[in-house]
């Protein structure tokens, strides 16, 4: 379960266990950072960065959305899920649902229903 923890900066963060796959993906991002910028990422550096930038800067929403669309399309993800992701910024699964608030889950479910209605109308 997630634990709330206060950073030295005074900002609250949530800590929760991650899967081995997510851990490996984060290690891969760290390696990509090193290959791109020739150094280890520091505490203020973004782990997910703009691939075409010469300096470490956080990935833009536009770039992230483009990359996620490519991943969803390549994986054959249901367009309803893709819609809900873009609408909510969430990607809900059995592995992470216990870490989400009731509000997040309700927002996700609403987006799923909205997408089903939208795609049903487009098929007609």
Secondary structure, 3 states (H helix, E strand, C coil): CCEEEECCCCCEEEECCCCHHHHHHHHHHHHHHHHHHCCCCCCCCCCCECCCCCCCCECCHHHHHHHHHHHHHHHCCCHHHHHHHHHHCCCCCCCCHHHCCHHHHHHHHHHHHHHHHHHHHHHC
